[in-house]
Amino acid sequence: MSMKLHAPLSSRGNENKMEVDIVILGGWVLTLDNAKTTYNPGFVAIKDHYIVDAGFSTAYCASKYNPKTIIDATNCLVMPGLINTHTHAAMTLFRGYADDMPLKEWLFDHIFPAEAKHVNESLVYQGTRLAIAEMLKNGITTFCDGYFFCSAVAEAVSECGIRAVVGQGILDYPTPDTQDPSSNYTTAVKFIEKYHRFSDRVYPSIFCHSPYTCSDETLIRMKELCASAGVLFQIHLSETENEASEFEGEKNTRPTFHLKNLGILDSRTLVAHAVWLNEEEIQVLKESGAGVSHVVSSNMKLAAGVAPLPKYLETGINVGIGTDGCASNNRLDLLRDMDLTAKVHKVWSADPTVVPAFSVVEMATRRGAAAIGLGKKTGSIEKGKLADLIVLSMEAPHLAPVYDPYSHLVYCAKGSDVRDVIVNGKIVVRERQILSFDEMEVMEKVSEVSSRIKNSQIRVGESK
Ligand SMILES: [Zn+2]
């Protein structure tokens, strides 16, 4: 912890002060920088899109900055916004659609058919806006997505004020936005070209569904496209034991080795799930520099297994936490998934010392940002980084008393404790009210779309 107190620079009037947009004053600031610096009580100064300063709340802040807006963070934690490293945002519209069944049956008998029937540009737009409303209110300032009709995802992200890596979903099957898989490449190129410089909060990406739904040729072409455009390549990897062993039976190699041999794995690749990797595969992953999204809640709900997270942390792999889509979680509340992450590995290894609270907070912020290729831009409170921050109120009974803020974030806090959210230097949630768009309008539109989905479910039942 840095104990250096800033000396006042000037006691004169405002003419000597730096004009800034926002100062967050008086909270317990957890910077999540490399030195684990905290300031209590602290301040953060924001100008345009960036953090320009952070430190202890002393006369220094008052003497140096002339803010347009002051956020009083007394009795609050101030920290980097949470990074959701894996989701399919529009699937909020399938929340609770099919539960309590094995992954294969869930995916092939329920989710894929429902997507084929209902998913269109409008559903993706409405579902993504619902997801953004939920995520922002739960303190998520960046999410990493993979789905279809990605223009609608990008538009929703741009309008709603959140930050996102938006991955165009690719499978060698007809998908909701690409009936003929031979046009996948054109779809991907067009998407990247259109959204490359579209918004400073939208990062286009390619999301190949998995090594078992994409041919080697597809994987190679898509990775080459990502490399030439300098964008993130995403893929589901070894989510279930069956998937990994069937793949090995067919290809005579483990999925991770296969991806390595195809040239897929490098520091601009994110693998989601990564549950069934052996020691050698973990080494390959580490050497490649690829990031991992730990999708703990979805893995538990679909009984996919428990990923070797303690090994990932030990080897220094960049690993973040992902919620997955709402059909397999069914909430986009990273604070809840942080609690699950800390606990499932303790019970699984019968060792209460593994995956400690601080590591989990790092995964949900700095390490998660690095895993999705945004480590230099967001994930910590440091001068020059983008101003993506959250303020959590610590005044509720379930958060008192406070000895260790990291412990509280993992074991006590809930999404609903998030009070204010700033993305890209703009206040998008204030006192739990979304300012960047009309939440009620989103809820009304969602109600219309979900009625159509519900009615068609009933008709299927009646025709039997
Ligand atoms: Zn997924």
Boltz pocket constraint, residues with backbone or C-beta under 6 A from the ligand:
constraints:
  - pocket:
      binder: B
      contacts: [[A, 86], [A, 87], [A, 88], [A, 236], [A, 272], [A, 324], [A, 325]]
      max_distance: 6.0
